[in-house]
């Protein structure tokens, strides 16, 4: 599992198993992810996972103490 992967880890982490997730994103976002992957010398998948994990960390910090309604 790569739940601990962050942007700063892209150059020094070992390869792990992945799952395919098909999502539609704006072309400009795809281009930006591609550029980041080139700059870090890694795959677009690794960049996306690192960005998602970083965003989840930030959201978790900002939402700490907030009680969200439970889904039914």
PyMOL Python script that loads the backbone (N, CA, C, O; Angstrom):
from pymol import cmd

cmd.read_pdbstr("""\
ATOM      1  N   UNK A   1       0.848  -1.177   0.000  1.00  0.00           N
ATOM      2  CA  UNK A   1       0.000   0.000   0.000  1.00  0.00           C
ATOM      3  C   UNK A   1       0.887   1.230   0.000  1.00  0.00           C
ATOM      4  O   UNK A   1       1.950   1.241   0.620  1.00  0.00           O
ATOM      5  N   UNK A   2       0.448   2.257  -0.692  1.00  0.00           N
ATOM      6  CA  UNK A   2       1.257   3.469  -0.786  1.00  0.00           C
ATOM      7  C   UNK A   2       0.611   4.631  -0.060  1.00  0.00           C
ATOM      8  O   UNK A   2       0.738   5.774  -0.499  1.00  0.00           O
ATOM      9  N   UNK A   3      -0.067   4.374   1.020  1.00  0.00           N
ATOM     10  CA  UNK A   3      -0.751   5.440   1.726  1.00  0.00           C
ATOM     11  C   UNK A   3       0.210   6.440   2.353  1.00  0.00           C
ATOM     12  O   UNK A   3      -0.188   7.548   2.713  1.00  0.00           O
ATOM     13  N   UNK A   4       1.470   6.051   2.482  1.00  0.00           N
ATOM     14  CA  UNK A   4       2.454   6.954   3.064  1.00  0.00           C
ATOM     15  C   UNK A   4       3.228   7.758   2.035  1.00  0.00           C
ATOM     16  O   UNK A   4       4.064   8.580   2.413  1.00  0.00           O
ATOM     17  N   UNK A   5       2.981   7.553   0.753  1.00  0.00           N
ATOM     18  CA  UNK A   5       3.739   8.217  -0.301  1.00  0.00           C
ATOM     19  C   UNK A   5       3.409   9.702  -0.370  1.00  0.00           C
ATOM     20  O   UNK A   5       2.239  10.081  -0.425  1.00  0.00           O
ATOM     21  N   UNK A   6       4.424  10.527  -0.368  1.00  0.00           N
ATOM     22  CA  UNK A   6       4.274  11.972  -0.478  1.00  0.00           C
ATOM     23  C   UNK A   6       5.163  12.472  -1.622  1.00  0.00           C
ATOM     24  O   UNK A   6       6.018  11.741  -2.122  1.00  0.00           O
ATOM     25  N   UNK A   7       4.954  13.700  -2.019  1.00  0.00           N
ATOM     26  CA  UNK A   7       5.747  14.290  -3.105  1.00  0.00           C
ATOM     27  C   UNK A   7       7.242  14.148  -2.816  1.00  0.00           C
ATOM     28  O   UNK A   7       8.015  13.809  -3.712  1.00  0.00           O
ATOM     29  N   UNK A   8       7.651  14.402  -1.587  1.00  0.00           N
ATOM     30  CA  UNK A   8       9.078  14.341  -1.254  1.00  0.00           C
ATOM     31  C   UNK A   8       9.634  12.932  -1.357  1.00  0.00           C
ATOM     32  O   UNK A   8      10.852  12.762  -1.409  1.00  0.00           O
ATOM     33  N   UNK A   9       8.785  11.922  -1.387  1.00  0.00           N
ATOM     34  CA  UNK A   9       9.235  10.534  -1.429  1.00  0.00           C
ATOM     35  C   UNK A   9       9.397   9.972  -2.839  1.00  0.00           C
ATOM     36  O   UNK A   9       9.860   8.842  -2.993  1.00  0.00           O
ATOM     37  N   UNK A  10       9.036  10.715  -3.851  1.00  0.00           N
ATOM     38  CA  UNK A  10       8.985  10.156  -5.202  1.00  0.00           C
ATOM     39  C   UNK A  10      10.312   9.582  -5.684  1.00  0.00           C
ATOM     40  O   UNK A  10      10.317   8.593  -6.417  1.00  0.00           O
ATOM     41  N   UNK A  11      11.407  10.163  -5.302  1.00  0.00           N
ATOM     42  CA  UNK A  11      12.693   9.702  -5.806  1.00  0.00           C
ATOM     43  C   UNK A  11      13.288   8.557  -4.995  1.00  0.00           C
ATOM     44  O   UNK A  11      14.278   7.967  -5.427  1.00  0.00           O
ATOM     45  N   UNK A  12      12.724   8.219  -3.838  1.00  0.00           N
ATOM     46  CA  UNK A  12      13.405   7.245  -2.990  1.00  0.00           C
ATOM     47  C   UNK A  12      12.548   6.096  -2.498  1.00  0.00           C
ATOM     48  O   UNK A  12      12.922   5.456  -1.515  1.00  0.00           O
ATOM     49  N   UNK A  13      11.429   5.799  -3.120  1.00  0.00           N
ATOM     50  CA  UNK A  13      10.573   4.724  -2.625  1.00  0.00           C
ATOM     51  C   UNK A  13      10.636   3.496  -3.524  1.00  0.00           C
ATOM     52  O   UNK A  13      10.829   3.624  -4.732  1.00  0.00           O
ATOM     53  N   UNK A  14      10.475   2.317  -2.951  1.00  0.00           N
ATOM     54  CA  UNK A  14      10.473   1.087  -3.749  1.00  0.00           C
ATOM     55  C   UNK A  14       9.140   0.909  -4.483  1.00  0.00           C
ATOM     56  O   UNK A  14       8.119   1.465  -4.078  1.00  0.00           O
ATOM     57  N   UNK A  15       9.165   0.138  -5.553  1.00  0.00           N
ATOM     58  CA  UNK A  15       7.949  -0.119  -6.332  1.00  0.00           C
ATOM     59  C   UNK A  15       6.993  -1.009  -5.539  1.00  0.00           C
ATOM     60  O   UNK A  15       7.431  -1.881  -4.789  1.00  0.00           O
ATOM     61  N   UNK A  16       5.684  -0.788  -5.704  1.00  0.00           N
ATOM     62  CA  UNK A  16       4.659  -1.595  -5.039  1.00  0.00           C
ATOM     63  C   UNK A  16       3.546  -1.912  -6.036  1.00  0.00           C
ATOM     64  O   UNK A  16       3.506  -1.351  -7.131  1.00  0.00           O
ATOM     65  N   UNK A  17       2.648  -2.807  -5.651  1.00  0.00           N
ATOM     66  CA  UNK A  17       1.525  -3.183  -6.512  1.00  0.00           C
ATOM     67  C   UNK A  17       0.548  -2.015  -6.664  1.00  0.00           C
ATOM     68  O   UNK A  17       0.430  -1.164  -5.781  1.00  0.00           O
ATOM     69  N   UNK A  18      -0.145  -1.994  -7.796  1.00  0.00           N
ATOM     70  CA  UNK A  18      -1.100  -0.914  -8.068  1.00  0.00           C
ATOM     71  C   UNK A  18      -2.431  -1.485  -8.527  1.00  0.00           C
ATOM     72  O   UNK A  18      -2.534  -2.669  -8.846  1.00  0.00           O
ATOM     73  N   UNK A  19      -3.437  -0.642  -8.557  1.00  0.00           N
ATOM     74  CA  UNK A  19      -4.740  -0.963  -9.133  1.00  0.00           C
ATOM     75  C   UNK A  19      -5.099   0.122 -10.128  1.00  0.00           C
ATOM     76  O   UNK A  19      -4.718   1.281  -9.964  1.00  0.00           O
ATOM     77  N   UNK A  20      -5.823  -0.255 -11.148  1.00  0.00           N
ATOM     78  CA  UNK A  20      -6.226   0.688 -12.176  1.00  0.00           C
ATOM     79  C   UNK A  20      -7.469   1.445 -11.744  1.00  0.00           C
ATOM     80  O   UNK A  20      -8.432   0.850 -11.259  1.00  0.00           O
ATOM     81  N   UNK A  21      -7.445   2.772 -11.923  1.00  0.00           N
ATOM     82  CA  UNK A  21      -8.600   3.612 -11.652  1.00  0.00           C
ATOM     83  C   UNK A  21      -8.745   4.550 -12.845  1.00  0.00           C
ATOM     84  O   UNK A  21      -7.839   5.329 -13.141  1.00  0.00           O
ATOM     85  N   UNK A  22      -9.857   4.478 -13.510  1.00  0.00           N
ATOM     86  CA  UNK A  22     -10.087   5.282 -14.692  1.00  0.00           C
ATOM     87  C   UNK A  22     -10.901   6.516 -14.317  1.00  0.00           C
ATOM     88  O   UNK A  22     -12.059   6.404 -13.916  1.00  0.00           O
ATOM     89  N   UNK A  23     -10.294   7.687 -14.447  1.00  0.00           N
ATOM     90  CA  UNK A  23     -10.991   8.941 -14.148  1.00  0.00           C
ATOM     91  C   UNK A  23     -10.747   9.932 -15.280  1.00  0.00           C
ATOM     92  O   UNK A  23      -9.721   9.886 -15.959  1.00  0.00           O
ATOM     93  N   UNK A  24     -11.702  10.816 -15.464  1.00  0.00           N
ATOM     94  CA  UNK A  24     -11.538  11.877 -16.457  1.00  0.00           C
ATOM     95  C   UNK A  24     -11.107  13.147 -15.747  1.00  0.00           C
ATOM     96  O   UNK A  24     -11.726  13.568 -14.770  1.00  0.00           O
ATOM     97  N   UNK A  25     -10.039  13.753 -16.250  1.00  0.00           N
ATOM     98  CA  UNK A  25      -9.537  14.998 -15.682  1.00  0.00           C
ATOM     99  C   UNK A  25      -9.321  15.990 -16.823  1.00  0.00           C
ATOM    100  O   UNK A  25      -9.190  15.583 -17.978  1.00  0.00           O
ATOM    101  N   UNK A  26      -9.284  17.279 -16.515  1.00  0.00           N
ATOM    102  CA  UNK A  26      -9.016  18.267 -17.558  1.00  0.00           C
ATOM    103  C   UNK A  26      -7.641  18.037 -18.201  1.00  0.00           C
ATOM    104  O   UNK A  26      -6.695  17.613 -17.538  1.00  0.00           O
ATOM    105  N   UNK A  27      -7.555  18.323 -19.483  1.00  0.00           N
ATOM    106  CA  UNK A  27      -6.300  18.121 -20.222  1.00  0.00           C
ATOM    107  C   UNK A  27      -5.149  18.902 -19.603  1.00  0.00           C
ATOM    108  O   UNK A  27      -4.022  18.411 -19.562  1.00  0.00           O
ATOM    109  N   UNK A  28      -5.416  20.102 -19.125  1.00  0.00           N
ATOM    110  CA  UNK A  28      -4.359  20.921 -18.518  1.00  0.00           C
ATOM    111  C   UNK A  28      -3.804  20.244 -17.257  1.00  0.00           C
ATOM    112  O   UNK A  28      -2.603  20.306 -16.999  1.00  0.00           O
ATOM    113  N   UNK A  29      -4.663  19.610 -16.488  1.00  0.00           N
ATOM    114  CA  UNK A  29      -4.217  18.898 -15.290  1.00  0.00           C
ATOM    115  C   UNK A  29      -3.366  17.692 -15.679  1.00  0.00           C
ATOM    116  O   UNK A  29      -2.342  17.424 -15.049  1.00  0.00           O
ATOM    117  N   UNK A  30      -3.781  16.976 -16.702  1.00  0.00           N
ATOM    118  CA  UNK A  30      -3.007  15.837 -17.183  1.00  0.00           C
ATOM    119  C   UNK A  30      -1.623  16.282 -17.654  1.00  0.00           C
ATOM    120  O   UNK A  30      -0.624  15.617 -17.382  1.00  0.00           O
ATOM    121  N   UNK A  31      -1.575  17.403 -18.356  1.00  0.00           N
ATOM    122  CA  UNK A  31      -0.293  17.941 -18.826  1.00  0.00           C
ATOM    123  C   UNK A  31       0.615  18.319 -17.654  1.00  0.00           C
ATOM    124  O   UNK A  31       1.822  18.078 -17.688  1.00  0.00           O
ATOM    125  N   UNK A  32       0.019  18.914 -16.620  1.00  0.00           N
ATOM    126  CA  UNK A  32       0.803  19.307 -15.444  1.00  0.00           C
ATOM    127  C   UNK A  32       1.353  18.072 -14.723  1.00  0.00           C
ATOM    128  O   UNK A  32       2.500  18.071 -14.277  1.00  0.00           O
ATOM    129  N   UNK A  33       0.542  17.037 -14.610  1.00  0.00           N
ATOM    130  CA  UNK A  33       0.986  15.787 -13.980  1.00  0.00           C
ATOM    131  C   UNK A  33       2.111  15.172 -14.794  1.00  0.00           C
ATOM    132  O   UNK A  33       3.088  14.678 -14.231  1.00  0.00           O
ATOM    133  N   UNK A  34       1.984  15.197 -16.103  1.00  0.00           N
ATOM    134  CA  UNK A  34       3.020  14.669 -16.988  1.00  0.00           C
ATOM    135  C   UNK A  34       4.334  15.433 -16.801  1.00  0.00           C
ATOM    136  O   UNK A  34       5.406  14.830 -16.749  1.00  0.00           O
ATOM    137  N   UNK A  35       4.245  16.759 -16.702  1.00  0.00           N
ATOM    138  CA  UNK A  35       5.453  17.575 -16.496  1.00  0.00           C
ATOM    139  C   UNK A  35       6.110  17.246 -15.153  1.00  0.00           C
ATOM    140  O   UNK A  35       7.331  17.111 -15.072  1.00  0.00           O
ATOM    141  N   UNK A  36       5.292  17.117 -14.097  1.00  0.00           N
ATOM    142  CA  UNK A  36       5.846  16.768 -12.784  1.00  0.00           C
ATOM    143  C   UNK A  36       6.530  15.402 -12.818  1.00  0.00           C
ATOM    144  O   UNK A  36       7.605  15.226 -12.245  1.00  0.00           O
ATOM    145  N   UNK A  37       5.912  14.454 -13.480  1.00  0.00           N
ATOM    146  CA  UNK A  37       6.505  13.121 -13.587  1.00  0.00           C
ATOM    147  C   UNK A  37       7.864  13.204 -14.279  1.00  0.00           C
ATOM    148  O   UNK A  37       8.814  12.535 -13.872  1.00  0.00           O
ATOM    149  N   UNK A  38       7.953  14.018 -15.313  1.00  0.00           N
ATOM    150  CA  UNK A  38       9.236  14.199 -16.003  1.00  0.00           C
ATOM    151  C   UNK A  38      10.276  14.858 -15.112  1.00  0.00           C
ATOM    152  O   UNK A  38      11.442  14.461 -15.111  1.00  0.00           O
ATOM    153  N   UNK A  39       9.855  15.867 -14.353  1.00  0.00           N
ATOM    154  CA  UNK A  39      10.791  16.570 -13.468  1.00  0.00           C
ATOM    155  C   UNK A  39      11.292  15.665 -12.345  1.00  0.00           C
ATOM    156  O   UNK A  39      12.463  15.734 -11.970  1.00  0.00           O
ATOM    157  N   UNK A  40      10.406  14.811 -11.801  1.00  0.00           N
ATOM    158  CA  UNK A  40      10.796  13.910 -10.720  1.00  0.00           C
ATOM    159  C   UNK A  40      11.395  12.605 -11.232  1.00  0.00           C
ATOM    160  O   UNK A  40      11.926  11.822 -10.446  1.00  0.00           O
ATOM    161  N   UNK A  41      11.316  12.360 -12.542  1.00  0.00           N
ATOM    162  CA  UNK A  41      11.838  11.119 -13.098  1.00  0.00           C
ATOM    163  C   UNK A  41      11.057   9.902 -12.624  1.00  0.00           C
ATOM    164  O   UNK A  41      11.639   8.855 -12.341  1.00  0.00           O
ATOM    165  N   UNK A  42       9.742  10.042 -12.539  1.00  0.00           N
ATOM    166  CA  UNK A  42       8.883   8.967 -12.062  1.00  0.00           C
ATOM    167  C   UNK A  42       7.653   8.868 -12.958  1.00  0.00           C
ATOM    168  O   UNK A  42       7.533   9.607 -13.934  1.00  0.00           O
ATOM    169  N   UNK A  43       6.751   7.968 -12.634  1.00  0.00           N
ATOM    170  CA  UNK A  43       5.551   7.787 -13.463  1.00  0.00           C
ATOM    171  C   UNK A  43       4.454   8.767 -13.076  1.00  0.00           C
ATOM    172  O   UNK A  43       4.466   9.339 -11.987  1.00  0.00           O
ATOM    173  N   UNK A  44       3.516   8.947 -13.980  1.00  0.00           N
ATOM    174  CA  UNK A  44       2.356   9.790 -13.684  1.00  0.00           C
ATOM    175  C   UNK A  44       1.551   9.186 -12.535  1.00  0.00           C
ATOM    176  O   UNK A  44       0.995   9.916 -11.714  1.00  0.00           O
ATOM    177  N   UNK A  45       1.488   7.866 -12.476  1.00  0.00           N
ATOM    178  CA  UNK A  45       0.774   7.196 -11.387  1.00  0.00           C
ATOM    179  C   UNK A  45       1.354   7.597 -10.039  1.00  0.00           C
ATOM    180  O   UNK A  45       0.610   7.904  -9.107  1.00  0.00           O
ATOM    181  N   UNK A  46       2.674   7.596  -9.931  1.00  0.00           N
ATOM    182  CA  UNK A  46       3.321   7.961  -8.674  1.00  0.00           C
ATOM    183  C   UNK A  46       3.025   9.407  -8.301  1.00  0.00           C
ATOM    184  O   UNK A  46       2.802   9.711  -7.130  1.00  0.00           O
ATOM    185  N   UNK A  47       3.021  10.286  -9.272  1.00  0.00           N
ATOM    186  CA  UNK A  47       2.710  11.692  -9.004  1.00  0.00           C
ATOM    187  C   UNK A  47       1.282  11.838  -8.514  1.00  0.00           C
ATOM    188  O   UNK A  47       1.032  12.555  -7.545  1.00  0.00           O
ATOM    189  N   UNK A  48       0.339  11.171  -9.168  1.00  0.00           N
ATOM    190  CA  UNK A  48      -1.069  11.260  -8.776  1.00  0.00           C
ATOM    191  C   UNK A  48      -1.267  10.719  -7.357  1.00  0.00           C
ATOM    192  O   UNK A  48      -1.960  11.340  -6.551  1.00  0.00           O
ATOM    193  N   UNK A  49      -0.669   9.578  -7.049  1.00  0.00           N
ATOM    194  CA  UNK A  49      -0.805   8.995  -5.712  1.00  0.00           C
ATOM    195  C   UNK A  49      -0.218   9.931  -4.654  1.00  0.00           C
ATOM    196  O   UNK A  49      -0.819  10.139  -3.600  1.00  0.00           O
ATOM    197  N   UNK A  50       0.950  10.489  -4.939  1.00  0.00           N
ATOM    198  CA  UNK A  50       1.582  11.406  -3.987  1.00  0.00           C
ATOM    199  C   UNK A  50       0.725  12.659  -3.777  1.00  0.00           C
ATOM    200  O   UNK A  50       0.569  13.126  -2.648  1.00  0.00           O
ATOM    201  N   UNK A  51       0.173  13.199  -4.866  1.00  0.00           N
ATOM    202  CA  UNK A  51      -0.688  14.379  -4.739  1.00  0.00           C
ATOM    203  C   UNK A  51      -1.954  14.070  -3.947  1.00  0.00           C
ATOM    204  O   UNK A  51      -2.375  14.866  -3.107  1.00  0.00           O
ATOM    205  N   UNK A  52      -2.560  12.917  -4.214  1.00  0.00           N
ATOM    206  CA  UNK A  52      -3.756  12.524  -3.471  1.00  0.00           C
ATOM    207  C   UNK A  52      -3.455  12.339  -1.990  1.00  0.00           C
ATOM    208  O   UNK A  52      -4.211  12.809  -1.140  1.00  0.00           O
ATOM    209  N   UNK A  53      -2.363  11.660  -1.676  1.00  0.00           N
ATOM    210  CA  UNK A  53      -2.006  11.452  -0.275  1.00  0.00           C
ATOM    211  C   UNK A  53      -1.714  12.768   0.436  1.00  0.00           C
ATOM    212  O   UNK A  53      -2.114  12.962   1.584  1.00  0.00           O
ATOM    213  N   UNK A  54      -1.021  13.663  -0.241  1.00  0.00           N
ATOM    214  CA  UNK A  54      -0.727  14.966   0.341  1.00  0.00           C
ATOM    215  C   UNK A  54      -2.019  15.736   0.593  1.00  0.00           C
ATOM    216  O   UNK A  54      -2.191  16.344   1.650  1.00  0.00           O
ATOM    217  N   UNK A  55      -2.922  15.706  -0.378  1.00  0.00           N
ATOM    218  CA  UNK A  55      -4.216  16.380  -0.215  1.00  0.00           C
ATOM    219  C   UNK A  55      -5.039  15.786   0.913  1.00  0.00           C
ATOM    220  O   UNK A  55      -5.694  16.520   1.653  1.00  0.00           O
ATOM    221  N   UNK A  56      -5.016  14.462   1.057  1.00  0.00           N
ATOM    222  CA  UNK A  56      -5.735  13.818   2.145  1.00  0.00           C
ATOM    223  C   UNK A  56      -5.158  14.210   3.499  1.00  0.00           C
ATOM    224  O   UNK A  56      -5.905  14.392   4.460  1.00  0.00           O
ATOM    225  N   UNK A  57      -3.839  14.342   3.585  1.00  0.00           N
ATOM    226  CA  UNK A  57      -3.214  14.797   4.837  1.00  0.00           C
ATOM    227  C   UNK A  57      -3.687  16.200   5.198  1.00  0.00           C
ATOM    228  O   UNK A  57      -4.045  16.468   6.346  1.00  0.00           O
ATOM    229  N   UNK A  58      -3.687  17.087   4.215  1.00  0.00           N
ATOM    230  CA  UNK A  58      -4.103  18.465   4.454  1.00  0.00           C
ATOM    231  C   UNK A  58      -5.572  18.518   4.858  1.00  0.00           C
ATOM    232  O   UNK A  58      -5.934  19.211   5.809  1.00  0.00           O
ATOM    233  N   UNK A  59      -6.411  17.789   4.138  1.00  0.00           N
ATOM    234  CA  UNK A  59      -7.832  17.764   4.458  1.00  0.00           C
ATOM    235  C   UNK A  59      -8.066  17.197   5.854  1.00  0.00           C
ATOM    236  O   UNK A  59      -8.894  17.713   6.604  1.00  0.00           O
ATOM    237  N   UNK A  60      -7.346  16.145   6.202  1.00  0.00           N
ATOM    238  CA  UNK A  60      -7.495  15.548   7.526  1.00  0.00           C
ATOM    239  C   UNK A  60      -7.137  16.516   8.637  1.00  0.00           C
ATOM    240  O   UNK A  60      -7.788  16.549   9.681  1.00  0.00           O
ATOM    241  N   UNK A  61      -6.099  17.301   8.405  1.00  0.00           N
ATOM    242  CA  UNK A  61      -5.682  18.294   9.389  1.00  0.00           C
ATOM    243  C   UNK A  61      -6.726  19.399   9.526  1.00  0.00           C
ATOM    244  O   UNK A  61      -7.063  19.810  10.636  1.00  0.00           O
ATOM    245  N   UNK A  62      -7.226  19.869   8.408  1.00  0.00           N
ATOM    246  CA  UNK A  62      -8.199  20.967   8.433  1.00  0.00           C
ATOM    247  C   UNK A  62      -9.554  20.523   8.957  1.00  0.00           C
ATOM    248  O   UNK A  62     -10.284  21.330   9.533  1.00  0.00           O
ATOM    249  N   UNK A  63      -9.905  19.254   8.770  1.00  0.00           N
ATOM    250  CA  UNK A  63     -11.211  18.764   9.188  1.00  0.00           C
ATOM    251  C   UNK A  63     -11.182  18.138  10.581  1.00  0.00           C
ATOM    252  O   UNK A  63     -12.211  17.664  11.063  1.00  0.00           O
ATOM    253  N   UNK A  64     -10.038  18.129  11.224  1.00  0.00           N
ATOM    254  CA  UNK A  64      -9.920  17.521  12.549  1.00  0.00           C
ATOM    255  C   UNK A  64     -10.919  18.175  13.502  1.00  0.00           C
ATOM    256  O   UNK A  64     -10.968  19.399  13.624  1.00  0.00           O
ATOM    257  N   UNK A  65     -11.694  17.362  14.160  1.00  0.00           N
ATOM    258  CA  UNK A  65     -12.681  17.877  15.099  1.00  0.00           C
ATOM    259  C   UNK A  65     -14.027  18.180  14.467  1.00  0.00           C
ATOM    260  O   UNK A  65     -15.000  18.426  15.180  1.00  0.00           O
ATOM    261  N   UNK A  66     -14.102  18.166  13.143  1.00  0.00           N
ATOM    262  CA  UNK A  66     -15.359  18.409  12.447  1.00  0.00           C
ATOM    263  C   UNK A  66     -16.116  17.100  12.346  1.00  0.00           C
ATOM    264  O   UNK A  66     -15.562  16.099  11.892  1.00  0.00           O
ATOM    265  N   UNK A  67     -17.355  17.091  12.756  1.00  0.00           N
ATOM    266  CA  UNK A  67     -18.172  15.870  12.708  1.00  0.00           C
ATOM    267  C   UNK A  67     -19.057  15.908  11.481  1.00  0.00           C
ATOM    268  O   UNK A  67     -20.009  16.684  11.408  1.00  0.00           O
ATOM    269  N   UNK A  68     -18.732  15.061  10.518  1.00  0.00           N
ATOM    270  CA  UNK A  68     -19.494  14.982   9.284  1.00  0.00           C
ATOM    271  C   UNK A  68     -20.672  14.026   9.465  1.00  0.00           C
ATOM    272  O   UNK A  68     -20.556  13.040  10.192  1.00  0.00           O
ATOM    273  N   UNK A  69     -21.801  14.304   8.815  1.00  0.00           N
ATOM    274  CA  UNK A  69     -22.929  13.391   8.919  1.00  0.00           C
ATOM    275  C   UNK A  69     -22.595  12.053   8.297  1.00  0.00           C
ATOM    276  O   UNK A  69     -21.918  11.985   7.272  1.00  0.00           O
ATOM    277  N   UNK A  70     -23.078  10.976   8.928  1.00  0.00           N
ATOM    278  CA  UNK A  70     -22.832   9.635   8.401  1.00  0.00           C
ATOM    279  C   UNK A  70     -23.753   9.367   7.240  1.00  0.00           C
ATOM    280  O   UNK A  70     -24.925   9.743   7.257  1.00  0.00           O
ATOM    281  N   UNK A  71     -23.203   8.701   6.210  1.00  0.00           N
ATOM    282  CA  UNK A  71     -24.040   8.351   5.049  1.00  0.00           C
ATOM    283  C   UNK A  71     -24.936   7.182   5.404  1.00  0.00           C
ATOM    284  O   UNK A  71     -24.589   6.347   6.239  1.00  0.00           O
ATOM    285  N   UNK A  72     -26.085   7.130   4.766  1.00  0.00           N
ATOM    286  CA  UNK A  72     -27.062   6.064   5.073  1.00  0.00           C
ATOM    287  C   UNK A  72     -26.899   4.900   4.153  1.00  0.00           C
ATOM    288  O   UNK A  72     -27.631   3.917   4.265  1.00  0.00           O
TER     289      UNK A  72
END
""", "prot")
cmd.dss("prot")
cmd.show_as("cartoon", "prot")
cmd.util.cbc("prot")
cmd.orient("prot")
